[in-house]
Amino acid sequence: MTDEPRHELAHLGPHALRTPDPEGTLRYFTGLLGMDVVAEEGRATYLRAHGDYEAWSLKVIAAERAEPAWVSWRTWSPGALLRRTEWLETHGHRGRWIPADRGIGPWYEFTDPDGHVFRLYYGTQRHTAPPESRPVVPTNHQAYAGRGANVRRLDHVNLLARDVRACREFWETAFGLRTYEIVRRPDGHQEAAAWMSSSIQGHELIYTGENTAAQGRLHHLAYVVDSREEVLRAAEIVADARIPIEAGPSRHTAIQGFYLYTREPGGHRIEIAHGGYLVFAPDSEPHIWNAEEWKAKPGWGAPLPPEFHLYGTPPDGTAAGGDGER
Ligand SMILES: [Fe+2]
């Protein structure tokens, strides 16, 4: 199985973000996005969206500055977890085991070629809704929240990388992620962006080019809503809360997701998203845009502001990653 890593990763798992404004960040995710706090422990708060099947999908850690702590993937099986950690250890990417956290884990923590901290896990805890939020339809994980932007579940993450191609090849080789679209740099070799997934969902992990000297930075984290109309509704909600809207509502050409990009009070760029195509063909090849094609890309959608290609977290340098206080 080690020469065919496809189907070893099941889906993108929980994330952890550090924030210098924990009150503001939590107000954003609960009051505006409609997520629930499920636990608080020291400097950490654990949150979930009403459609997340696991106990939590976001850990917010009070800290000195805004930076990503880690991103995770759930594997398909305990065996897949061991096979992938074995691959990492025998190919120069040795990491370390981290104990389970609030029912999820243990985790194997390692870094991608740009220094972003990732975790793999299989063991998890499904959400058990308390009586007051128990759903009437038993296949739902909790009652329909219907609050704020009413985000349903964690959707995808976009990381900045100095060498997008190296990161893409790492995930393809080590984990069998599929790449659905690539944007090449003018030299025809280096890449400006790559959209990757463990499933038929058009994007779970995106790398876009880091245009500063930093490394290990987050571009954005996305939660999904049920319709384009709800993205427009979310824009009204966040605008009235005086949360800066950086871009959208509009539609991307790559993967064709409908988007709204905001900055939560801690500084992280968060997307409220809907849609994006699905890839059913098992033999699909990535669509490759050359630099000229990408510049003149077809379809519709508002131009993204210049800062969209520069800003990431931490805003002022390299991310250290990991769960510890700093
Ligand atoms: Fe996105």
Residues whose N, C-alpha, C, O or C-beta is under 5 A from the ligand:
A	BS01	LIG	A222 E271
